[in-house]
């Protein structure tokens, strides 16, 4: 009888791929985790308890069939594991790297709740997809025949690309418009290489290009091309722009030189990784080397900024957050990685103002947590007389993102938005107030995770295909 490959969680402990030392990590922008070998991936996948009610799957935005592809991995059926993993996730190797598994699948693993340590789902997902690329299991995008209908997608981030992938597999003509010179959105320019190496993103974009997706880059809608022109050129349009407007501070001295937006800092760093010449980096404005850096914020973007500043050679890096460790929104795993690399977290602290025409320091006010608000989170309260100055040469605002005013920027009448400024769209069909116009990802739901954008993009593709109807016309040869 063959040896049982599953249910090993009692005898086999949780184990992640080897993590490079902090000293090694500080010296480059390479990903911090190594790869599982096949035997180790099978061993860790074999810890899955094969739950009758898999909470890991129900807490995954794309509803991954996680127990089944873990079982296939444990049994050495790696091609089948990959095919199942990509069945409802367009970019499993990206999600395996950047999803906050500790808040999603792994955080809800049954054996984790029973005290045995979660299955390392993200690391296994990354392994089986990377292996699939190497082994040739990842097939080109093909379809049964070209259709004459076309769809325009505004935004080349994860939501737009996920939609483009499904539409092309149905033979629909797809053009993706994006303001940047490379596709990928925040996956390309917002997320640092130590979390997501850029060749992983570029590989998927090449697959889409080779599959027939047309990219119009360096195209700023409303400036280079009007929304009406795009609408007139296609049978349907998807708005998948993401949210890029930075939340700002209202404090004395906030306009001083040396106080920068997180998105500008991260974009400059990522452009350097591509070999681009970035003037703001070269002149030192967006380079942390030799500087005392203070990052304001407690989300995943703040974690990206502090860890990037460490790698750029900052003298010191401190993160100010107005709540405590237990109440910060960022991934706990990212906080641990940042601390290992030399970042200092200054909890229960909020900026009150800034010193210097070129920033020299942050006026910090200490906080305590008071009564819970309507969401259940304790409200930070000011501690009178506790102010002090935190010296700084570079301050990075990582306070989150808000939607741009698209109806005004694009001159679109009838495109309804919510009171938060996001595009008002049905969360099942992603239809907006304008016929034939859809929205997905952050521009619909607000700043969120890549995996939610992927889900939204795939749902939008299904809705668009339903609108276009069955194959009615074949494009000319």
N, C-alpha and C positions, 0 to 999 in steps of 0.2 A: 504494500500500500504506500502511495506517495506521501511524503511528509507534509503535514498541514502547513501551508505557507502563511496563514493568517492567524489572528488572535494572539499575537506574541507580546502584547503590551505588558503582561505580567512579568515576563522573563527578560524582555529587551527594553532598555531605557530609551527615552527620547534623546535624539542626537541630531544636531545640525551639521551641515558641511563645515569643514574647517574654516575658521575666521582668521584672516591675517592679523598679525599683531598691530597694536595701535601705532607703533613707530613706523611700521611699513605702510599702513593706511594713510598716515599724515603726509607721506612723501609723494603720493600720486592720486589720480582720480579713478583708478581701477576699481571694479566691484570688490567688495570686502570679503565676500564668501567664495570659497572654491566650489568645485562641482562634486556631487556625489559620484562615486564609482557605481557601476551597475549593481554589485552585490550589496553595497550600503543602501542604495535607493530601494532595492527589493526588501532589505531587512526592515527599514523604517516604514515602508508601505505596509509591510506585513504586521505592523502593530495595530492596524485598523481593526476595530471590533465588529465591523460589518453590521452596524446598528439597524434595527428594523425601522426606526425613525431617525434618519441621519440629520442631526441638527447642523452639521457642517454644511450640508447642501442647502438646507432651508435658510441659512444665514449668508449664503453666497448670492450676490445680486444677479449673476447670470445663471443661477440654479445649476451649477456644475454637478454632474453625476459623480461626485468625489469617491464614494466607497467603491464603485465599480472600476474606475481607472486606477485606484490604489491596489485593488486585488489583481488587476492585469499586470501592474508593475511588479508586484510580489511574485507573480507566476512567470515573469520574464517575457510577457506578451507586450513588448514595448510599442510596436506599431499600433496594435489595437488600443493600447492605453492612450497614445497620442490622438488617434482618430476620435476617440470618445471625448477627450479633453477639449479638442477644438470644435466639437460639434455645436456647442452653444457659446463658445468664447473665441472671438476672432484673433485675439492676441494672448494666448495662454502663457507664452514665455515672458511677456511683459508683466502680466498680472502676478506670475510666480515670483517676480523680482520686487514689485513695488506695492502690491496690495498690502494693507495693514491686516495680515492674517490674524494677528493677536486680537483684533477687534471683530473679525468676521468668522471665517471657517474654523481656524484653530482655537479661537477664544470660546467657541461653542462645542468643541469636540467632547463627546461623552466620556472618553477615558481621561481627558483633562479634568473634567468635573469630578471624576471619581478618584483623583489624586495620583494617576499614573503618568502624567505628562502627555501633552497633546501629540498627535501624529504631526510630523513636520510636512504638512500638506503643500505649502508654498515651495519648499525646496524640491519636493518630488515633482511638482508640476513644472518647475523650471528645468529639472533634469530630463524629464521625458520629452519636452519640446525641443530643448537644445540637442538631445540625442536624435530626435526626428529630423532636424535639419541636417545633421552630420550623416545620418544613414540614408537620406534621400526619401524619407516618408512624406515630407511636405511637398505636395503636388502643386503645379501651377494653377492659377485661376482659369477655369474653362467653363464653357456653357454649351448648351445643345444647339444654339443658333442665335445669331445677332437679331435684336429687335430694333425697330426704328425709334421707339420712344427714348427720350433723354431726360436725365435728372441733373440739376445743378446743386452742388453742395457747397455752402459757404462755410469754410473752416476745415482745416486739414488735421484736426486733433483726433483723439480716439473715437469720439462719437461719429464724426463725419467719415472717417476711414472705415469704421465697422459697417456703416451703411453702404459705402461705396463697394466694399467687398461682396456683400450679399447681392446687391443690384447687378454687379457685373457677372456673377455666377448665373443670373437669369438672362443674361444677354442684353441688358438695358445699357444704353450709352450714358456714361457718367463723366461729368467735368467737376473737378474740385477747385474752388477758388480760395486762395489764402494770401494774407498780407505779407507773410514772411518769405524768405528766399529758399527755405526748406520746409517740406511737409513734416507733420508730426505734432505740431502745437507744443503744449507744455512737455510732452514726452521728449521732444527734441531740445527745446530751449529752456524749459523750466525745471526739469528734474536733473540733478547732477549725475555725472558718469559713474560715481561710486555706488549709486543705486541702480542705474540703468545705462549701461554702456551704449553709445550711440549707434554702433554698427548693428545692434539688435533691432533698433527702430528702423534704420535705413534699409535693412534687409527686407522688412515687411513692405516698406514703401516701394522698393524695386519690384516686389512680387505684384503689387497693385498696378504699377506702371506696365509691367510685362503682361498683365492680365487685361490691359486695355483701358485703364482709368487715365483720363487726361487731367493733368495738373496745370493750373494757371497760377503761378506763384508771383510774388511781388505785386499782387493785385489787391489793392485796398478798396473794398467796395464802398461806394459813396464818394470816392475820389478818382480812382482810375477807371471805374466802371460802375454804372448806376445799378441799383437793385432792380429797377424796372427793365433794364436791358437784359439782366440775367433771367428775370421772370419770363420775358418774351421769348427767350432762346430755348426754354425747356418746358417739358410737360408737367414737371413738379420741381419744387425747390425745397431743400432742407437747410435750415439755419442751425449751424453747429459751431458758432464762433467762440464758445467758451466765455469766460468772464476775465477781463484783464484790467479793469479799472481798480486801482489800489485804494483801499480804505486809508484815510489820512488821519493825522493827529491834529488836534486844535490845541496848540501850546506855544508859549512865547519862544521865539528863536527857531521855530520848526523849518523855516526857509533857509537856514544857514547852509553854506557849502559843506559838503561832507555828510549830509543827511540824505540818504538815497532810498529808492524803492527796491524791495526784494526782487521784483521781476527784472529790473534793469541789472542788478548785481548778478543774478543767476544767468540771465541771457548772455551777458558779457563773458562770463566764465565758460559757458557752454560753447559760445562762438570760438573762444580761444582753443577749445579742445578739438574743433574742426580745422584749426589752422588759420582762421580768419584774422585779419588785422582789425582790432577793435580800438578806436581812438581813445574812448573813455577809459579803457583798461591801460593802454600804453601811457597815458598822461597821469595815471595813478588814481583817477577819480573812483574807479570801480575795481581797484586792486587793493586787497587787504594787507599786502606784504608790509611788514614792519609797523603795523598800526595796532592801536588798542581799539578793538571792535566791540560795539554793543549792538545786539540784535533785540528788537522789541517785538514780542509775540510768542505764542506758545503752540502754534500748529505745526503741521508737517513742513510748510514752507520755511518757517523759522528754523527748523532742524536742518533743512537743506542749506540755509544761509550760514549757520554757525559752523557746520562741518566743511563747507566750502572755504570759509575764511581761514580755518585751521590749515587747510591744504595749500592755501595761497601764502602762508607764512606770516600770519598775524602774530604780533607780540603777545596779545591776550585776546580771548573771546569770551564775552559774557552775554547771557541771555536773560532779559528782564521779562518776567511774566507775573501778572497781577493776582493769579491764584497760586495754589500749591501744586506739588507734583501729582497728587491724586486727582486733581481736577483739570489738568491741562488736556487740551484736545488732541495733541500730537501723539504719535505712536510711542508707547513706553519703550519699545525696542530701540527706536531711534534716539530717545533720550539716553538710554544706556550706552549706545554706540558713541554718542557725542561726548558723554562724560569720560569714557575710556580714551577718547582722542584729545582730551584736554580742555573741553568747554566747561565753564563755570555757570551754573544756573543760579540766578538770584530770584528766589521765589517771593511771592507776595510783594511785588515791587511794580511801580507804575511811573512812567515819565511825567514830570510836571512842567518841564521846559528844558531849554538848551542854552549853553554858554558859548559865546564866541561867534564872530561873523563867519569864520571857518570853525566848525564845531570843535570845542575843546572838552566839553563835558555834558553829561545828562543830569539834570536835577531830578532826583529820584524821590518819590514819596512811598513810604512803607504802608502796607495794607494788612488787614486781617479779614477773615471770612465771617460774614454775618449770617442772617437768616436766609433760607432758600427763597429763590424767586419762583415764578410760575412754572419754570422748566424743571425745578427741583435742585438747581445748582445754587450753592451759597454765593451771596452777593459780596464782592470785595468792598470793604469800608476803609476809609482813610484813617490812619493813626496820626493824630495831630502832633506836631513837633518832632516828627521822625525823619524829616527830609535830610538828604545829603547829596553830594555831587559825585557821580561816577565818571572818572576821566575817560575820554574817548576821542579818537581821531577819525573814526568812521562809524556812523550810526545807520543801521539798516532797518527800515520799517517793514515788518512782516506781519501785517495786521489783517490779512485776508483780502479777498477780491470781491468786487461788485460788478454788475452788468453795466455796459455802456448804454447810452440812450439811443438804441438802434433806430426807432422811428424818426428821431430828429437827425441823426447822423446820415441816414440813408434816404431821408425825405419820403418815407412810406406812410401813406394814409391808410387807416383801418387796421394796422397791426397792433393789436391790443397787448398791453403789458400788465403785470401784476403790480401791487403797491411796492414791491421790492425792486421793480425795474426789469425783472426777468420776463421773457416772452411768454405770454399766456397760451398754453397748449394743453390738449388733453393728454393725460399721463398714460393712456392705453394706446391711442392712435397717433399721438404727437401732432395732431392737426391744430393749426392756429386759427385765428379769426378770419384769415384770408384763404379763399379756396385754392387748393393745390400747394399751399405753403405749410411746411412742417418745421418743428423745432425739436432739438434733443440736446442732452448733455447739460453742462453747467448753465448755458444761456436759458434753459427751461427750468432747471431745478435749483439753481444757485451753485456756488462753489462746492464741489463734491469730489468723489474719487474717480479715477480712470475707469475702474470696473463698472461703475454706474453709467458712465458715458457710453461704454461699449454696449451695455444692455440697451440703453435708450436708442443708440444708432441702429442696432439690429431690429428693435421693435419698429422704428420709423421706416426701415426698409420694407418690412412686411406690410405696413400700412400703405406705403407708396405703391407697392406691387398690387395690392388689392384695389387701389384707385385706378391704376393703369389697366387692370383687367387681364384676362388670358392673352396669350400670344396672338395678337391680331394682325401684325404686319412684320415683315422681315426687311431689315435694312438692305439697301442695294449692295451687291457684291463689289 
